Amino acid sequence: MFDLYLNFKALQYLEIFLLLTIASVFFVYLSLKNKNHINLTPFILFNVLVFLTWGVLVGIDHDETAHLHCAWMISRGLVPFKDFWAHHSPLLWIILAPLFKILKPTASVFILSRIFSAFLFTLIAFTGWQISRKVFREKASASMYLLVFFSAGVLGEFIWLRPDLFMMFFLLFGVYLSLEIPRGRILPVFLSGIAFSLAVSFMPKQYLLPLLPIISIFLVKNRSRIAKLLAYIAGLIIGSLPLLFYLIKDNILGEFIFWVFKFNRERTEVSVLFPLGIACIGGWGACLLLGRYRNLNDSKALILFIAFCLSILSSLTGMSTPLSGYYLGFWYILCAIVSSGFNIMEISQKTSSLIKRSLVLGAFLSLLLAQNSIKAMTHRRTYFSNDMQEVSGLINYANGDTCLVILPLHPVFSYDATRLYSYWQYYLLDKFPAIRKDAGNIARVILASPPAVVMCRIYSKDFLLELFQKQMITAGEYGKLVSLFKDKYTIKLIAGKRYYVRNDRL
């Protein structure tokens, strides 16, 4: 499904949008009437405030825990795919693993990960602005770039540690280098190959972007085309070596191909929702890029336009409908970049009526404010402090032992009693035989070596009963497990939630 949307599932969301529209129109009207100029700073600050507030307060995310836990397992000598279930590239975990050899088992790891993610997000913002300046030069508007950029930072999800952050940085760096390819030098071509290869090694979501340097090479007729193409291929090979070396060293190349490509391909569908406000301003900026290329014969504008189109096409496919901001992250950033090339005042002056200008500009700006606000309200209502308290309790009981706790709230520094630790594993057990087979004989493992902590409930349902209903355990095994938990475990409340804790861990 392809849709431009603004989520009004509840009346209160529509009310928020209308209130923001009224406030924006009123502010624009006063600005145009008194100064004949619109100061975008209040709009930027509003988005930044929503972004930071959500990023600081929102609870721990599934992926946030998964990547930290996988990195910890690699630091303990476990091998992805063989020793624990995974369907992502392990490059991020490989990079983080050395840190876990010195980190103490504490929930503070989530604070560190968010600080690190915020640093990467800042680096991404800086790189995107450098592309804007390179393409639009003195026409680049920092205020428009920041307004759209933080509108595109939907929910502050870029503060969660994900491989997407690394992917976006290297993609942007590759786009930046591609702008120089039509000129005579070969070095930018080679470096762009490394950048795009590293981006795909972290996350292959934007799988069409590596075509950008090849297209850029053939934009200009010159004798160095073949040399540049060979340099780009060499860069791609070198950039892929870190991941490839690890996969071959641990003999998991086949498993990597199966889970990351074959398995994920089975879940891939043409399904995307482009937020209305950001899509409009991105399309607007893309049209201006084409105009700049036609009027000035500016190859940089054309290359950025091609990158924008490749990102759109890549974003049309995904493993699920991307209702979260990070899934379209790179496309969002490109929208901010291409929108920085026009002056909102110059465009608004084409309408002579002050009231009409105020209505149009106010409504348009409110779209960029409403995206973060409405999406923040639709997210699950958990708080970082409560989740930290729960994870701290789990770490206290399970540290140095095994556990059976499904993400997102999981004692990161603990071995899993079974291979079943991820929400996606549990959710997809009924749909994919490969995952069901990978989960193994859960009851046999628990009975043979009882874990230190086992969750009592999953999504408000009895965990053991859910496993039985999913036919992961038999009726006889269910009875044995109930007896085991009755004899050797005590139910403890951790941050208000019930867990089975083995008696010797109390």
SVG drawing of the C-alpha trace seen along z (x, -y; Angstrom):
<svg xmlns="http://www.w3.org/2000/svg" viewBox="-13 -46 55 82">
<polyline fill="none" stroke="black" stroke-width="0.4" points="0.0,0.0 1.2,-3.5 -0.5,-6.3 0.1,-9.8 -1.3,-10.1 -1.8,-12.0 -3.0,-9.8 -6.4,-10.9 -7.5,-7.6 -8.9,-9.5 -10.7,-12.8 -8.0,-14.2 -5.4,-13.9 -7.5,-16.0 -8.0,-18.5 -4.2,-18.8 -3.7,-19.3 -6.4,-22.0 -5.0,-23.8 -1.5,-23.8 -2.9,-25.1 -4.8,-27.9 -1.7,-28.9 0.6,-28.7 -1.8,-30.8 -2.1,-33.4 1.7,-33.5 2.3,-33.8 -0.3,-36.5 1.2,-38.7 4.8,-38.1 3.8,-39.1 1.7,-42.0 4.4,-43.5 7.7,-42.5 6.7,-41.0 9.0,-38.1 8.5,-34.7 10.9,-33.7 11.0,-29.9 12.8,-29.6 9.7,-29.0 8.6,-26.2 12.1,-24.6 12.2,-24.9 8.7,-23.3 9.9,-20.3 13.2,-20.0 11.3,-20.2 8.9,-17.3 11.9,-15.4 14.0,-15.7 11.2,-15.2 10.1,-12.0 13.6,-10.8 14.4,-11.2 11.1,-9.9 10.0,-7.1 10.4,-3.6 13.0,-1.0 12.5,0.2 12.7,3.8 15.5,3.1 17.3,1.0 17.6,4.0 18.1,6.5 21.2,4.8 22.8,4.3 22.1,7.9 23.5,9.3 26.6,7.2 27.0,8.6 26.6,12.2 29.3,11.7 31.6,10.2 31.1,13.5 32.2,15.5 28.8,16.5 28.3,16.6 25.2,15.0 22.9,17.4 24.7,20.4 24.5,19.7 21.6,17.2 18.8,16.2 19.3,13.2 18.0,11.8 20.1,8.7 23.6,8.0 26.0,8.4 28.3,5.5 26.9,3.2 27.2,5.9 30.8,6.6 31.7,2.9 30.0,2.7 31.3,6.1 34.7,4.8 32.8,2.2 30.9,4.9 34.1,6.5 34.7,3.5 31.1,2.4 29.7,3.5 26.3,5.3 23.9,2.4 20.9,0.8 22.9,-2.4 24.0,-0.8 20.7,-2.2 21.7,-5.7 25.1,-5.3 23.5,-3.9 21.1,-6.9 24.0,-9.4 26.0,-7.6 22.9,-7.5 22.4,-11.3 26.0,-11.9 25.5,-9.9 22.2,-11.7 24.1,-15.0 26.8,-13.8 24.0,-12.8 22.5,-16.3 25.8,-17.9 26.5,-15.7 23.1,-16.4 23.7,-20.2 27.0,-19.9 25.2,-18.3 22.7,-21.1 25.5,-23.7 27.3,-21.9 24.3,-21.7 22.5,-25.0 25.5,-27.1 24.4,-30.5 20.7,-29.6 20.8,-26.9 18.4,-27.8 19.6,-26.5 16.3,-27.3 14.2,-25.4 16.7,-22.5 16.4,-22.3 12.6,-22.7 12.1,-19.7 15.0,-17.7 13.4,-17.7 10.0,-17.2 11.6,-14.2 13.0,-13.0 9.6,-11.5 9.3,-10.7 13.0,-11.0 13.4,-7.4 16.8,-8.2 17.9,-8.3 17.4,-4.5 20.6,-2.6 20.0,-1.0 22.2,0.0 20.0,-2.5 22.0,-5.3 25.3,-4.0 23.6,-3.2 22.2,-6.7 25.6,-8.3 27.5,-6.3 24.7,-6.8 24.9,-10.5 28.7,-10.4 28.3,-8.4 25.9,-11.0 28.2,-13.8 31.1,-12.1 28.9,-11.3 28.4,-15.0 32.0,-15.3 32.0,-12.3 31.2,-14.2 34.4,-16.1 37.8,-14.5 38.9,-13.0 38.8,-9.3 39.3,-9.3 35.7,-10.4 34.4,-7.5 36.6,-5.0 35.6,-6.4 31.9,-6.5 32.2,-2.7 33.6,-2.2 30.8,-4.4 28.0,-2.7 29.4,0.8 29.6,0.1 26.1,-1.4 24.7,1.9 26.8,3.9 25.0,2.3 21.5,2.3 20.5,3.0 17.2,1.1 18.2,-1.6 19.4,1.0 19.2,-1.2 21.4,-4.0 24.7,-2.2 23.6,-2.8 24.1,-6.5 27.8,-6.6 27.4,-4.5 24.7,-6.8 26.9,-9.8 29.9,-8.3 27.8,-8.2 26.3,-11.6 29.4,-13.2 31.2,-11.9 34.9,-11.5 37.7,-9.0 37.9,-8.1 34.5,-6.4 36.0,-2.8 38.7,-3.9 36.0,-5.4 33.8,-2.4 36.7,-0.1 37.6,-2.4 34.0,-2.2 33.9,1.6 37.2,1.7 35.7,-0.6 32.7,1.7 34.9,4.7 37.1,3.0 34.0,1.7 32.5,5.2 35.6,6.8 35.1,6.2 31.7,7.9 32.7,10.6 35.9,11.4 33.8,12.0 31.2,14.1 33.9,16.3 36.0,16.5 33.1,17.9 31.7,20.0 28.3,18.3 28.2,16.9 25.4,19.3 23.4,18.6 23.8,14.9 22.5,15.2 19.5,17.3 18.3,15.1 19.2,11.6 18.2,12.1 16.1,15.1 14.1,15.0 13.6,11.2 12.7,11.4 9.8,13.7 8.4,10.9 9.1,8.1 6.1,6.4 5.3,3.3 3.9,1.2 4.8,-2.3 3.2,-5.3 4.8,-8.6 3.8,-11.4 1.9,-14.1 3.7,-17.2 7.2,-15.8 6.2,-14.2 4.9,-17.5 8.0,-19.5 10.3,-16.8 8.5,-16.7 8.5,-20.5 12.3,-20.5 12.8,-17.8 11.1,-20.0 13.3,-22.9 16.3,-20.6 15.2,-19.8 14.7,-23.5 18.2,-24.3 19.6,-21.6 17.8,-22.9 18.5,-26.5 22.1,-26.2 23.1,-22.9 24.1,-22.0 25.1,-18.3 25.1,-18.3 21.4,-19.2 20.7,-16.4 22.7,-13.9 20.8,-14.8 17.5,-14.5 18.5,-11.0 19.4,-10.1 16.0,-11.3 14.3,-9.2 16.4,-6.1 15.5,-6.5 11.8,-6.7 11.9,-3.5 13.9,-1.7 11.4,-2.9 8.5,-1.3 9.4,2.1 9.8,3.2 9.2,6.1 6.1,4.3 4.2,1.1 6.7,-1.5 4.6,-3.3 7.7,-4.3 10.0,-7.2 13.3,-5.4 12.2,-3.0 12.0,-5.9 14.9,-7.7 17.2,-8.3 14.3,-9.4 13.3,-11.9 16.8,-13.3 16.9,-13.7 13.6,-15.6 15.2,-18.0 18.2,-18.4 16.2,-19.1 13.8,-21.5 16.7,-23.7 17.0,-25.1 14.0,-27.4 13.0,-30.5 9.5,-30.3 9.1,-34.0 9.8,-34.3 7.2,-31.7 4.6,-33.2 4.9,-36.6 3.3,-35.3 0.0,-35.6 -0.9,-39.2 -3.6,-38.7 -2.1,-38.7 -4.9,-36.4 -4.4,-33.9 -0.7,-33.8 -1.2,-33.3 -3.7,-30.5 -1.5,-28.6 1.8,-29.0 0.3,-28.4 -1.4,-25.2 1.7,-24.0 3.9,-24.7 1.4,-23.0 1.8,-19.8 5.5,-19.8 4.6,-20.4 1.7,-17.8 3.8,-14.9 5.9,-14.6 3.1,-15.6 0.5,-13.1 2.9,-10.2 4.2,-10.8 0.7,-10.4 0.0,-7.2 3.1,-5.4 3.0,-2.9 2.7,-4.7 5.8,-3.5 8.5,-5.6 12.2,-5.2 12.6,-5.5 10.1,-2.6 11.7,-0.4 15.1,-1.1 13.9,-0.1 12.5,3.2 15.7,4.0 17.8,3.3 15.8,5.8 16.1,8.4 19.9,7.8 20.2,8.2 18.5,11.6 19.7,13.0 23.3,11.7 25.8,14.5 23.0,17.0 20.4,17.7 16.9,16.2 13.8,16.6 12.6,13.0 11.3,11.7 12.4,8.3 12.2,5.4 12.7,5.6 15.5,8.1 18.5,8.4 21.0,7.5 24.0,9.1 22.5,12.6 22.6,15.7 19.3,16.9 18.1,20.3 16.6,21.0 17.1,19.3 13.7,17.7 14.4,14.1 13.1,11.8 9.6,10.4 9.9,11.1 10.8,14.7 7.8,15.1 5.4,13.2 6.5,15.2 6.6,18.7 3.3,19.6 4.1,18.2 7.7,19.4 8.8,23.0 12.4,21.9 11.9,19.8 9.8,22.5 12.6,25.0 15.2,22.5 13.4,22.0 14.0,25.7 12.6,27.8 11.9,25.1 10.5,27.3 13.4,29.8 15.9,27.0 14.1,25.4 13.6,28.7 17.2,29.7 18.7,26.4 16.2,24.1 16.9,20.4 17.3,17.8 14.4,15.7 11.4,16.5 8.7,14.1 5.2,14.9 3.1,13.1 3.5,11.9 1.1,9.2 -1.2,9.7 -1.4,13.5 0.1,16.4 3.4,17.1 3.4,20.9 -0.2,21.2 0.7,19.1 3.6,21.5 1.3,24.4 -1.3,22.8 1.4,22.1 2.2,25.8 5.8,25.0 5.3,27.3 3.0,30.3 0.3,30.8 2.6,33.1 5.5,30.6 3.2,27.8 2.3,29.8 6.0,30.5 6.8,26.8 4.0,25.7 5.3,28.1 8.9,26.9 7.9,23.2 5.8,24.1 8.6,26.0 11.8,24.1 10.6,20.6 9.1,17.6 7.0,15.0 8.6,11.6 7.3,8.2 9.8,6.2 8.7,2.7 5.1,3.9 5.4,6.9 5.5,10.6 8.5,12.8 9.5,16.4 12.8,16.1 14.6,19.3 14.7,19.6 18.5,19.8 18.8,16.4 16.7,14.6"/>
</svg>
